[in-house]
């Protein structure tokens, strides 16, 4: 699992990637997808996602191998390629995305427990928030005991969560009916879904959400036993998860029709299996989801703390986030992260924010870090940096980087203006930490180009704030 020096081996890194990618998203996938698109659009969307995300995985693999000095993944790549403020924004956006996702996970976890205990309702009742808060701080103190121990527990929960997914795929394979699958391929019977292009666009944020975590190994690159394992773990993790996601989504569409799936309550995988085998199917999936969410929460708490710590180590974040406890855990970064999760858990009591609106916002926050990573991979190949003796590899990486960059731009478009503006509202306050970090090392806050970028962020944030106040934007 890890060697005596506390370094993470390949198995632990793969578990971090799979563990952070298979969280709650896959268990809600049948309904989330059916609510956005028909069978044909789903297949087109998965094809685009598979190619786009695979190129992104390859970019992370290439950067891990070609730039072994850059620790901290998405954050370090943005900084190396595009300067301090872009690096900071990537770390900040990634961090917010990660803890917002955790809030979504808590809501889904207690919504699932509500299946057994009605007091938890949809995951945002007072009892659910109290339960979530107790669990949050239990995970917090577990992580404070050490990254290596937490990574081992993550490995165990990753294995445990894969078992119900395999059973679901096998059972649905036998129950699959081609006549249901092909009944209304282009969703002509549900005109409210819009054109096929519209359907593909609408399902994109869900597909990105279920893939977030693909960069998990690169975030922990400084703790890996072998640097080459970082890239391997990224690609192995990606292919494993892609296989599960497509099987769960496509097989569900051959068990129940798209309109039936769209009406299900989440976790919709439970309802699909119940439809095939009866009540025990729903219980099996619900138990699998609870284990899965606990593991994913652990992965994401680790990732949240690590990204802030990595950015603080080279003075992009303020110094106080660099402090580690006796177990070499970035304690201050951990406290700040979980304090934010706690505040937002309380907000879900008073807000109508559902699991889906939380994950859309979390997803839109991560699109910018992905964009800068893809752009940096493309930039390296274009300049020929580190490719002095590898001309063939350079043209291959240039091609892969170009597709990854196009995919990242397409995702921003698919996310739409609403989430871009809401992201700006969350990006803008980060400047306080950035300014503090710059002051600590006696440097000016912005370069001239960064001033223009920050001005654009502020304008977007003001429009979003007015939109929320006026009601033309909603969370």
N, C-alpha and C positions, 0 to 999 in steps of 0.2 A: 504494500500500500504506500508506505513512505519509508525512506531510509532513516538511519539513526540520527542524522543531522536535521531531521524534520522536513526534508525536501520531498516534493510530491512526485510519485512515479506515474508512468503512462496511464495505468488503470484508474488512479485517483483523478487525473486530469480529464480523462474521458467521462468519468462519473460526474465531474463538475459541469462539463458541457451538457451531457444528457440530462443530468439532474436539474440544471437551471432551465433547459429548454422544455423538458416534460414537467410542467407544473400543473396548472389548472386548465390551460387552454385546450388541450387535446380532449378533455372530458366534456367540454361544452361545444366541441367542434361541429357535431352534426346539426345542432340548432343554429349556431352562429353563421355557418355557411349557408344553410337553407334559407335563413332570413334575408340573405343578401343576393343569392344567385341560384339559378337552375343548374341541372346536371352539366349541360354543355359548357356554360360559363365557368363552372367549378373546375372542369377538366382543363380548360384553357388557362385559368388562373393558376392552377397547380403547376402547369408546364412552365409558365413565366416565372413563378416563384422558385421552382426547382433550379432552373438555369441561373436566375439572378442570385439566389442564396448560395448556390454552389460556387459561383464565381467569387462571391464575397468570402466564402470559406477558404477558397484558394488564395485570395488576397491576404487574408490573415495568416495563412500557412507560409506564403512567400515572405511576408514582412517579418514573421517570427524567425525565419532562417537567414534572411538577408540583413536584417537590422537587429542582431542579438543583443545589442547594447541598449535597445529601447524597451524598458520595462513598463508595464501598465497598459499595453494594448491600445485600444481606441483613443485614449487620451494622448499617449506619447506620439502616436502617428500624426495626429492633428497638429500637435505642437511643433514637431520636427518639420512638417511640410508647410505650415501656414502661420506659424508664429504663436506667441504666448497667449493672446486673447482667444484664438481659435482652440488652442489646446485646453485652456481653462473652460471654454464653453462646452467642449466635448466631455470633459470630466464632470462638469456641473449638470449637463443635460442627461448624461448617462446615469449619474447618481440619482437625479430626480425620477427618471424613468424607472430605475430599479426599486426605489422605496414606494413609489406610487403603485407599481405592480404588486408589491407586497401588501399594500392596503387592499387592492383588488383580490388578492389571494385569501386574505382573512375574511372578506365578505363572502367569497365563494365557499370557503371551508365551513363557516357557520351556517351558510345557506344549505349545505349538504347535511350538516348535523341536524338542521331543521327537519329533514326527512324523517329522522328518528325521534327528535325532541322538538315539538312545535314551538316551544318558547323562543327558539332562535330565529323563527320566521325566515325571511329572505336574507338573513345575515347582517341586517342593520337595525335589529331591535336592541333595546338597552341591555338585555341579557347577553346577546351576541357580542356587543362591544366590550362588555366587562370580560367575557370569556376570551375574546381576541386579545385584550390588553394583558391579561394574565399570561397567555401563551407567548405573546411578543416578548415580555421581559424574561420568561423562562428561556427562550431561544437566545436572548441577549446575554444572559449570564453563562449559558452553555458555550457560546462563541468566545466569551472572555477567557475561558479556560484554555483555549488554544486552537489555532487554525488546523493543525494536523488532526486533532481529535474530532473536530467538527467535520473535516473532510472525510474521515473514516465513517462517521454516522451517515453522511451524505451518500457514500458508496453503498451502504446497507439499504437505505431507503430507495436508492435508484434501482437496485435489483428487485426490491419488493414491489415497486410501482409498475415494473415492466410485466410482471406475471398476469395481472388482470387484463392488460392490453393485448397480450398474446391470446388469452382465452377468448376475449371479445372478437378478435379477428378470425379465429378458427370457427367459432359458433356462427358468426354472421356470414362466413364464406359458405357454409352449408345452407343457411337460410336465404341467401341471396337469390333474387328473382329478376331475370333480365327484363320481363314485361313491366315491372315497377320502375326499373332503372331507366328504360327507354320511353316511358309513357309520355313525358312532356319535356324532351331534352332542352329546348330553348325557353322553357317557362312561358309559353304563349298564353297558358291559362291563368297566369298571375301577372297581368300587365303592369301592376304597381311596381314590379321590380325594374321596369325600364328596359332599355336596349341591352343587348349582350355585352357591349362595351361598358355600359353603365354597371351591369352586374359584376363584371370582372373587376372594375375599379372599386366597387363597394366591398368586395371580399378581400381586397389587398391588405387592409390594416389588420384583419383577423389573421391572415397568413403570416404577416410580419410578426405579430404578437407571439404566435406559437413557435417562431424561430428565434426570438430574442434569447440570448444565452449562447449563441453560436461563437461569440468572442470570449466565452468564459475562461478557456485555457490561456488565451493571450493576456488576460488581466493578471493571471497568476504566474506569468512567465518568470518572474524573479524567484519564485519559490519552486520552480520545476527542477527535478534532478538532472534532466538532460534537456537542453534548449530544443533539440530536434523533435522531442516528444510533444511540444506545444502545437506545432502544425499538424502532426499525426492525429493528436486527440481531437483537434477541430474538425478534420475531415471525417474521421471515424464516427464521431458524435453526430455530425450533420447527416450522414447517410443513414445511420440507425434511426434517427428521429423522423427524417423524411419518409422512410418506409412505413413507420407506424402511423404518421399523420394521414398519408394518402389512403392507406388501408381503412382506417377508421372512418374517414370522410366518404370515400367511394362506396364501401360496403354498406354503410347506413342508407345511402340513397337507393340501394337495391332491396332494402328491408321495409322501409316506409317511404311514402311519397314526399316530394319536396314541401308541399303545403302542410302535411302532417308533422314533418320534422320542424318546420318553422314555428309551429305552435307549442312545441315542448318546453317544459321548464328545465333550467340547467341544474345539475349536470345532465345534459341530454343523452349522453352515452348510456346512462342508467336506464332511461325510459326505453331506449332502442332495444337493449338486451332484455328488459322486462317484457317487451312486446314479443320477443322470440321465445324465451324460456320461462317466463313468469317472475314472481316476486324475488326469488333468490338472485336473479340476474341483476336487479337494481341494487340489492344489498352488496353483492360482490363489487360492482363498480363504485358504489359509494365508499366502501372501505378502502378500495384501491386509491380513490381520489383523496381521501383523508391522509393516507400514507404519503401519497405523491405531493400533496400541498405542504405537508410538514417538511419533506425533503427539500422542496423548491424554496420554501421560506428560508431554510438554513443556507442553501446555495446563494440566495440573493442577499441575505444579510452579510455574508462573507464578501460578496462582490461589491456591495455598497461601501463597506469600510475600506476595502483594498484600493478602490479607485481614488478615494479621497486621500488616502495615505500616500499612494504613488505620486499624486499631483503635489502633495505637500513636501515630499522628499526633495523635489527639485524646485521648490519655491514658487510654484504656480498657485498653490493654495497656501493659506496662512500657516505659520509654524506650529500652532497649537494642535493641528490635525496630524502632526508627525509623531506625536507621543505614543509609544508602545508600552504595554504593561509588562510584567515579569514573564508572561507567556508569549511574548512577541506578537501580541494582538494590538492593532491600532485602536486603542481604547476610546480616545476622544472622537475619532471619526465614527465609531460604533454608537456612542452616546448621542451624537448629533443626528445620525440616521434614524435611530429608533425613537427619538423624541419627535421627529417629523412624522413618522408612521403613527405614533400615538395621537398627535394633534389631528391628523387627517381621519383617523378612526372615529374620533369624537365628531368631526364635521359630518361624516356619513350618517350620523344620527339625525341631523337637521337638514340634510340635503337629499334630493331624490337620486343622487348618484348611484347608478347600478354598477354591477361588475363590468358590464360592457362599456359604459362611458368612461370608467376608470382605466380600462385597458386601452381604449382608443387614445386617451390622453397620454398614458405611459408610452405607448408605441410612437406617437408623434414626437415625443421628446427624444427618442433614440435615433430618429431618422437623420438628424444632423451629424452625430458622431459617426454613423455608418457612412454618410456621404464623404466626410473628410478622410476616413480610412481608405475608402475606395479611390478617392482622388490622389491620396499619397502614394498608393501602390502604382497607380497609372503614371504619376509624376516621376517616380524612381525609374520605371522602365523607359519612359520617354527621354529622360536625361542620360540614361545609360549608367546611372550611378550603381555601383556594386556589380555591374554586368560586364566589366572589362574583358573577361575571358569567356563570356557565355552569350554569344550573339543569338544562337537559336532559342535559348531560354528567354532572352530579352523580348523577341518578337512574340513568343507564346504569352508571356506575362503582360505585354502591352495589349494584346487582344483580350485577355481575361480581365485586365484592369479596366479597359474601355467598356466592356459589357457590365461589369460591377458598378461602374460610375453611372452608366445609363440607367441601370436598374434603381440605383439610389435616388436619381433625379425623378424617375417615374413614380417612386414611392411618395416623394414629397407632393407630386401632382395628385396621386391617388388619395392621399390623406386629406387634401382639400384645404381651402383658405381658412376655414373655421379653426382647425387644429393647429395650423401654422400660427395664427394670431394668438391662440391660447398658449402655445409654446413660448411665444415672445414674452407673454406676461410672466411666465415662470423663469425664463432666461434672464430678464432684465435685473431682478434684485441680486443676482449672483455677483454683480459688479462690486458690491460691498466687500466680499471676500477677496476678489481679484485685486482691488485697490489696496487692501490691507497687506496682501502678500507682496505687492510691488513696493509698498512703503518700507516693509521690513528689510528689503535688499537695496533700498535707496535708488530705485529706478523710476522713470516717468511711467504713468499708468498705461497710456496708449501710444502707439505709433500713429502717424497721420491716417493710414489706411484703416487701422482699428477704430479710430474715432468715427469714421464714416459707417463702419459696420455696426458699432454700438448705437449710433444715431438711428439707424434703420430698425434695430431691435427695440429701442425706446418708442419709436413711432408705432410699431406693431403692438407693443404692450399697451400704449395709450388707447389705440383703437379697440383692443380687446377689452380693456377695463370699461370703456364707454359702452361697448356692445353688451357686456354683462349687466351693466347698470340699466341700459335702455331696453334690454330684452331681445335684441336681434341676435345675440350670441347666448347659448346656454351650455352648461356643463353636461 
